[in-house]
Amino acid sequence: MKFIQVAYLIAASLVASPIAASEEEHSHDGHHDATTEHAQMSHEHHDAAGHEHDVHDHSSHDSPAQDPGDDVHDSHDAASAVTLTHTSEIDAALALGGEPVVADVMGVVCDFCALAMNKIFSKRDEVAAVYVDLDTKALSLVFAPGTSLSDDTIAELAVQAGYRIAAIRRGDAALGSAI
Amino acid sequence: MKPSLVVTLALTTALSTSLTAARPVSYTGGWTLIAESDRQSTGTLAHYTPSPKWSLGVRGEINRDHNYAIYSLHPTVLAKRWLGSNYQGNFYLHGGVGQASGVNGNPLGSQFAAFGGVMADWETRSLFVGYRSRYTDVGHFGDQFMQAVRAGFAPYEGDSGDLHTWLMLEVDHRPSDPDSVTATPLVRLFKGPLLLELGYNLTVNQPLMNFTYRF
């Protein structure tokens, strides 16, 4: 009988319905909305440095106070948004003309989290440099010259690492010069 | 067969094994090697993560108190993950099926073995709480249940690549043991792909050592 109980538990674990590894609690629904909007954005803004807020025609970006508990919306605010973390690898890739991207990542609280993100993103040929800053919970990417990854792809790669992207900034917005 | 898989299987079968791991499911395509030793068991686990939702490992462990070894396949499912801007929570289901056999002069013959349980944790960069349980059915070797809670804090917050240090206390409960409840203070050291835990069970005077390598 005990064995049956154990076998049932194992079977249940194996057939458990697929879950979103980066599912988030209800209070962060607003983050998800923000991510979706980024993922749905065209890439016109890649070359439209500093136009991130112009491209995003939705009021919460302009009025983060409407959702004061949503810290991802805070991160969209140009004045407080996390910008690219500069390491020697990042700076070298920037010097070659690569496009910079900063993504706010949910749940990266330890070095294994950072390792997972580094491993997943560094496998891509488009990624010339990658760094996860645990202090700012930000993923910094610089692409190889002439290449890029879409917001959707970045979001999917984060899921493959076990995490979720809350917001993505590119170009001058990622560098902090788009205010 | 990939060389990494051969090495993993060889390491696992050459050594013996035990209980649970930090982050038992890794990133897609990630391998994890774990060696563990607590007051009752010593063992190893090697697992591969085909998706961020589950991992499959091979585990070997020796129960030193009852003198038997279990060699098993060990799936772990990430049933739920909560991600916040400053925290992460996880709920896992884990189990295994394999074979148990007597060691250290134990004359009892081989026996089908199965185990299952849950793990849960919640952590920020400076606080950690976790729970794990396991029920093991090893027939004539004697069935066992265990559960443990752990809490800890990081005295400082290291960034990527830094040495991360945690101070933790684990309290475990094994109803069938004479010392059913014991306490183990431990230090967790984290750096890049390596994790090392060193502790000492104050109740039964046994060391705790856990090592994890992720690649």
Interface residues (C-beta under 8 A of the other chain):
Chain A: K2 F3 Q5 V6 A7 L9 I10 A12 S13 L14 A16 P18 I19 A20 A21 S22 E23 E24 E25 H28 H31 D71 V72 D104 M106 G107 V108 V109 C110 D111 F112 C113 A114 L115 A116 M117 K119 I120 Y131 V132 D133 L134 D135 K137 V159 Q160 A161 G162 Y163 R164 A166
Chain B: A22 R23 V25 S26 Y27 T28 G29 G30 S51 P52 K53 P75 T76 V77 L78 A79 K80 R81 W82 L83 G84 S85 N86 Y87 Q88 L93 H94 G95 G96 V97 F112 A114 F115 G116 G117 E123 T124 R125 Y135 T136 D137 G139 D143 E157 G158 D159 S160 G161 D162 H164 F190 K191 G192 P193 L195 R214
